[in-house]
């Protein structure tokens, strides 16, 4: 379809306005993170820091041990990411490429678990981990990823595996290949892009998780960036310069990861929505 | 293919085990807990039957009804806003304009910002005295608001902050829109129809499955909002943003009333199931599937 010139101009204008609304919070974050307090509070607001207070970042990130928080977050993210990618792809293979009785029923049951609010499983899970002596450790945050890596990821991978032609498997079978060989030699190499999608989602999901660390971690030295930032806000509530610098430092890795993996993200979300 | 069942179970066993350990088990345990007066700091725990549920619905716990009301209000405000705005933005992105990929990136980017950081940014933007939004309103000689700090405006303000993160929904709509075959539009053009006819008779009917999917996801997500309540408002002012899951968390982990909180969790589960069911039931009359297949 070819919209009229007028419609196109109107749509273009609307798009620019909406994009501006989406960008302004980022700009506001960045400009505040580089100003001193007196300039932050000037009315009407100024947009260009004068001078640039790069020092805010150093001050913000050393006021609390953000280096430790960063390392902690990184440890959890890597732990979760490895478990998720490994076990979800194995499970998805079992649901997409191996015919067995009851497969669809089992898959449907697992999928129904997505409907269950996290609030329902939260309390018994907490009590269980606590009884095992793992309260205030990373185990409750990392270990579940090694058991299938979340049904959503299995679903995503299964969707993708179903699109790979069956002939591949059958030819391999004739040559005497086992399921493990088919998985490792045929399916895995073909699904690099969708595995990246799962890894990216898992990275962001873990990096951004707030409730998990809030429930399971008590000691400051184990805190993640999300918890650290929240703690910072509680302690330095009116220090908008430092608060914005700390926030920007927490946001930045996500933005970088997103921009690098952008293509995969959009593919992944599309894969979810279309055949759901 | 031999031994399908053995290998099938072998490959899926981590996931099945995970489901039993981290979903089914806790689910059953939660139901059992909800029938007890379990409290971490109490010596004894006894079976109390449906007492927790009776307490919830008898009106004895005013905060329960308060949190329910707050959450319903939030869902009622947020779900339509998310759907309508995402759809409009997706329509705009679907035009063949220059820099489409660039705009798409901008719209999606906020949805990857960690909730805590997003909350910090919005607290600062919505700050009544020094925030950007009130400054802009003052500059335009428009009335300002106390946003997160006044009873009447706190929920709409929280909705506003979450609308920044609609990027994922937009992308799903965009995928739905790009799946519409071009000849359909050409048929309307041949008949002399304009953009409105196209929207009304082709675009909207063809994306109803996507609208359906996004609505279900938005409902499930909105009922469970927690981070915003915890970070932005702590339930205030005067419990006007006492979101359900925040109240549940507080009951379980601050007041350590875990039996009672489990009952709260089950009520939420039933509510979510009920609304999802309603959407599914009505979907037959408004969701159009090409080729007549059903969801």
Boltz contact constraints between the chains, C-beta under 6 A:
constraints:
  - contact:
      token1: [A, 1]
      token2: [B, 185]
      max_distance: 6.0
  - contact:
      token1: [A, 11]
      token2: [B, 92]
      max_distance: 6.0
  - contact:
      token1: [A, 11]
      token2: [B, 95]
      max_distance: 6.0
  - contact:
      token1: [A, 12]
      token2: [B, 97]
      max_distance: 6.0
  - contact:
      token1: [A, 14]
      token2: [B, 92]
      max_distance: 6.0
  - contact:
      token1: [A, 15]
      token2: [B, 92]
      max_distance: 6.0
  - contact:
      token1: [A, 15]
      token2: [B, 103]
      max_distance: 6.0
  - contact:
      token1: [A, 19]
      token2: [B, 103]
      max_distance: 6.0
  - contact:
      token1: [A, 19]
      token2: [B, 106]
      max_distance: 6.0
  - contact:
      token1: [A, 22]
      token2: [B, 106]
      max_distance: 6.0
  - contact:
      token1: [A, 22]
      token2: [B, 107]
      max_distance: 6.0
  - contact:
      token1: [A, 22]
      token2: [B, 110]
      max_distance: 6.0
  - contact:
      token1: [A, 23]
      token2: [B, 106]
      max_distance: 6.0
  - contact:
      token1: [A, 25]
      token2: [B, 121]
      max_distance: 6.0
  - contact:
      token1: [A, 28]
      token2: [B, 132]
      max_distance: 6.0
  - contact:
      token1: [A, 29]
      token2: [B, 121]
      max_distance: 6.0
  - contact:
      token1: [A, 41]
      token2: [B, 130]
      max_distance: 6.0
  - contact:
      token1: [A, 45]
      token2: [B, 132]
      max_distance: 6.0
  - contact:
      token1: [A, 45]
      token2: [B, 135]
      max_distance: 6.0
  - contact:
      token1: [A, 87]
      token2: [B, 14]
      max_distance: 6.0
  - contact:
      token1: [A, 90]
      token2: [B, 11]
      max_distance: 6.0
  - contact:
      token1: [A, 91]
      token2: [B, 12]
      max_distance: 6.0
  - contact:
      token1: [A, 91]
      token2: [B, 15]
      max_distance: 6.0
  - contact:
      token1: [A, 93]
      token2: [B, 11]
      max_distance: 6.0
  - contact:
      token1: [A, 94]
      token2: [B, 8]
      max_distance: 6.0
  - contact:
      token1: [A, 94]
      token2: [B, 11]
      max_distance: 6.0
  - contact:
      token1: [A, 94]
      token2: [B, 12]
      max_distance: 6.0
  - contact:
      token1: [A, 98]
      token2: [B, 4]
      max_distance: 6.0
  - contact:
      token1: [A, 98]
      token2: [B, 7]
      max_distance: 6.0
  - contact:
      token1: [A, 98]
      token2: [B, 8]
      max_distance: 6.0
  - contact:
      token1: [A, 99]
      token2: [B, 4]
      max_distance: 6.0
  - contact:
      token1: [A, 100]
      token2: [B, 4]
      max_distance: 6.0
  - contact:
      token1: [A, 100]
      token2: [B, 5]
      max_distance: 6.0
  - contact:
      token1: [A, 100]
      token2: [B, 8]
      max_distance: 6.0
  - contact:
      token1: [A, 101]
      token2: [B, 5]
      max_distance: 6.0
  - contact:
      token1: [A, 103]
      token2: [B, 8]
      max_distance: 6.0
  - contact:
      token1: [A, 110]
      token2: [B, 19]
      max_distance: 6.0
  - contact:
      token1: [A, 113]
      token2: [B, 19]
      max_distance: 6.0
  - contact:
      token1: [A, 113]
      token2: [B, 23]
      max_distance: 6.0
  - contact:
      token1: [A, 117]
      token2: [B, 224]
      max_distance: 6.0
  - contact:
      token1: [A, 117]
      token2: [B, 268]
      max_distance: 6.0
  - contact:
      token1: [A, 117]
      token2: [B, 269]
      max_distance: 6.0
  - contact:
      token1: [A, 119]
      token2: [B, 245]
      max_distance: 6.0
  - contact:
      token1: [A, 119]
      token2: [B, 248]
      max_distance: 6.0
  - contact:
      token1: [A, 119]
      token2: [B, 265]
      max_distance: 6.0
  - contact:
      token1: [A, 119]
      token2: [B, 268]
      max_distance: 6.0
  - contact:
      token1: [A, 120]
      token2: [B, 27]
      max_distance: 6.0
  - contact:
      token1: [A, 120]
      token2: [B, 30]
      max_distance: 6.0
  - contact:
      token1: [A, 120]
      token2: [B, 265]
      max_distance: 6.0
  - contact:
      token1: [A, 120]
      token2: [B, 269]
      max_distance: 6.0
  - contact:
      token1: [A, 121]
      token2: [B, 26]
      max_distance: 6.0
  - contact:
      token1: [A, 123]
      token2: [B, 252]
      max_distance: 6.0
  - contact:
      token1: [A, 123]
      token2: [B, 258]
      max_distance: 6.0
  - contact:
      token1: [A, 123]
      token2: [B, 261]
      max_distance: 6.0
  - contact:
      token1: [A, 123]
      token2: [B, 262]
      max_distance: 6.0
  - contact:
      token1: [A, 124]
      token2: [B, 26]
      max_distance: 6.0
  - contact:
      token1: [A, 124]
      token2: [B, 29]
      max_distance: 6.0
  - contact:
      token1: [A, 124]
      token2: [B, 30]
      max_distance: 6.0
  - contact:
      token1: [A, 125]
      token2: [B, 26]
      max_distance: 6.0
  - contact:
      token1: [A, 144]
      token2: [B, 22]
      max_distance: 6.0
  - contact:
      token1: [A, 147]
      token2: [B, 14]
      max_distance: 6.0
  - contact:
      token1: [A, 147]
      token2: [B, 17]
      max_distance: 6.0
  - contact:
      token1: [A, 147]
      token2: [B, 18]
      max_distance: 6.0
  - contact:
      token1: [A, 148]
      token2: [B, 14]
      max_distance: 6.0
  - contact:
      token1: [A, 148]
      token2: [B, 15]
      max_distance: 6.0
  - contact:
      token1: [A, 148]
      token2: [B, 18]
      max_distance: 6.0
  - contact:
      token1: [A, 154]
      token2: [B, 15]
      max_distance: 6.0
  - contact:
      token1: [A, 179]
      token2: [B, 7]
      max_distance: 6.0
  - contact:
      token1: [A, 204]
      token2: [B, 112]
      max_distance: 6.0
  - contact:
      token1: [A, 208]
      token2: [B, 114]
      max_distance: 6.0
  - contact:
      token1: [A, 210]
      token2: [B, 115]
      max_distance: 6.0
  - contact:
      token1: [A, 210]
      token2: [B, 116]
      max_distance: 6.0
  - contact:
      token1: [A, 210]
      token2: [B, 227]
      max_distance: 6.0
  - contact:
      token1: [A, 211]
      token2: [B, 226]
      max_distance: 6.0
  - contact:
      token1: [A, 226]
      token2: [B, 114]
      max_distance: 6.0
  - contact:
      token1: [A, 226]
      token2: [B, 116]
      max_distance: 6.0
  - contact:
      token1: [A, 229]
      token2: [B, 116]
      max_distance: 6.0
  - contact:
      token1: [A, 230]
      token2: [B, 116]
      max_distance: 6.0
  - contact:
      token1: [A, 240]
      token2: [B, 124]
      max_distance: 6.0
  - contact:
      token1: [A, 243]
      token2: [B, 120]
      max_distance: 6.0
  - contact:
      token1: [A, 247]
      token2: [B, 117]
      max_distance: 6.0
  - contact:
      token1: [A, 247]
      token2: [B, 120]
      max_distance: 6.0
  - contact:
      token1: [A, 250]
      token2: [B, 114]
      max_distance: 6.0
  - contact:
      token1: [A, 250]
      token2: [B, 117]
      max_distance: 6.0
  - contact:
      token1: [A, 251]
      token2: [B, 113]
      max_distance: 6.0
  - contact:
      token1: [A, 251]
      token2: [B, 117]
      max_distance: 6.0
  - contact:
      token1: [A, 254]
      token2: [B, 112]
      max_distance: 6.0
  - contact:
      token1: [A, 258]
      token2: [B, 112]
      max_distance: 6.0
  - contact:
      token1: [A, 269]
      token2: [B, 168]
      max_distance: 6.0
  - contact:
      token1: [A, 269]
      token2: [B, 171]
      max_distance: 6.0
  - contact:
      token1: [A, 270]
      token2: [B, 175]
      max_distance: 6.0
  - contact:
      token1: [A, 273]
      token2: [B, 172]
      max_distance: 6.0
  - contact:
      token1: [A, 273]
      token2: [B, 175]
      max_distance: 6.0
  - contact:
      token1: [A, 274]
      token2: [B, 175]
      max_distance: 6.0
  - contact:
      token1: [A, 276]
      token2: [B, 213]
      max_distance: 6.0
